[in-house]
Amino acid sequence: MTETPEIPETEAATEATVVETPPDRLAADPSSPFFDAETLQRGIGVRFKGVEKFTVEEYCVSEGWIRVPAGKGRDRFGRPLLIKLTGDVEVWFKG
């Protein structure tokens, strides 16, 4: 049998931490280059200026903005009209 090398606990913990960090930028639109279906299926929570938001279409933590639908308006392709709000953005994986 072949033996697998032992991984120190600190390296294993670091690898687990890296996996548990949500991406810096994520979009719900499949045509966006920042779309990631696996991450969206896992579930992402977004808190903007201390308030949890449930209608976020796109976010960027490093630049500090989110895009949310502006009412019930639609563009000519049937997608919601989005507005960009700036402020403190926090994201996490749900459950």
C-alpha positions as CSV (number, residue, x, y, z in Angstrom):
1,M,0.0,0.0,0.0
2,T,1.1,3.6,-0.5
3,E,1.1,5.9,2.4
4,T,-0.2,9.5,2.1
5,P,1.9,12.2,3.6
6,E,0.6,13.8,6.8
7,I,-0.7,17.4,6.4
8,P,-0.1,19.5,9.5
9,E,-3.3,20.9,11.1
10,T,-2.4,24.5,10.3
11,E,-2.2,23.8,6.6
12,A,-5.4,21.9,6.6
13,A,-7.2,24.7,8.5
14,T,-5.8,27.3,6.0
15,E,-7.0,25.3,3.0
16,A,-10.5,25.0,4.6
17,T,-10.6,28.8,5.3
18,V,-9.7,29.6,1.7
19,V,-12.5,27.4,0.4
20,E,-15.0,29.0,2.8
21,T,-14.4,32.5,1.6
22,P,-17.0,33.7,-1.0
23,P,-15.7,35.3,-4.2
24,D,-14.9,39.0,-4.2
25,R,-17.3,39.6,-7.1
26,L,-20.3,37.6,-8.2
27,A,-23.2,38.0,-10.6
28,A,-26.5,36.2,-10.9
29,D,-26.7,36.9,-14.7
30,P,-25.5,33.8,-16.7
31,S,-24.1,36.1,-19.5
32,S,-21.8,37.9,-17.0
33,P,-18.1,36.9,-16.8
34,F,-18.5,36.9,-12.9
35,F,-21.3,34.2,-13.0
36,D,-20.6,31.0,-11.0
37,A,-23.5,28.6,-10.8
38,E,-21.9,26.3,-8.2
39,T,-21.4,29.2,-5.8
40,L,-24.9,30.5,-6.3
41,Q,-26.4,27.1,-5.6
42,R,-24.4,26.9,-2.4
43,G,-26.1,30.1,-1.2
44,I,-24.6,33.5,-0.6
45,G,-25.7,36.0,2.0
46,V,-25.2,39.7,1.4
47,R,-25.3,42.5,4.0
48,F,-25.2,46.0,2.7
49,K,-24.6,48.9,5.1
50,G,-25.5,46.5,8.0
51,V,-28.8,45.3,6.5
52,E,-29.2,41.9,4.9
53,K,-30.4,42.2,1.2
54,F,-32.2,39.4,-0.6
55,T,-32.6,40.9,-4.1
56,V,-28.9,41.5,-5.0
57,E,-28.1,40.7,-8.6
58,E,-24.4,41.4,-8.5
59,Y,-21.9,42.6,-5.8
60,C,-18.2,43.5,-5.5
61,V,-16.7,43.6,-2.0
62,S,-13.4,45.2,-2.8
63,E,-15.0,48.1,-4.7
64,G,-17.9,48.4,-2.2
65,W,-21.1,48.2,-4.3
66,I,-24.1,46.1,-5.1
67,R,-26.6,46.1,-8.0
68,V,-30.3,45.6,-7.2
69,P,-33.4,45.8,-9.3
70,A,-35.0,49.3,-9.6
71,G,-38.6,48.5,-9.0
72,K,-40.5,46.4,-11.5
73,G,-39.0,48.0,-14.7
74,R,-37.5,45.8,-17.4
75,D,-35.1,46.5,-20.3
76,R,-36.0,45.6,-23.8
77,F,-34.5,42.1,-23.3
78,G,-36.8,41.4,-20.3
79,R,-34.0,41.7,-17.7
80,P,-34.7,43.8,-14.6
81,L,-33.3,47.4,-14.6
82,L,-30.5,47.5,-12.0
83,I,-29.2,50.4,-9.9
84,K,-25.7,50.5,-8.4
85,L,-25.6,51.3,-4.6
86,T,-22.2,52.0,-2.9
87,G,-21.3,51.3,0.7
88,D,-20.0,48.6,3.0
89,V,-20.6,45.1,1.6
90,E,-20.3,41.9,3.6
91,V,-20.8,38.4,2.1
92,W,-20.9,34.9,3.5
93,F,-21.9,31.4,2.6
94,K,-25.3,30.4,4.0
95,G,-25.7,27.2,5.9
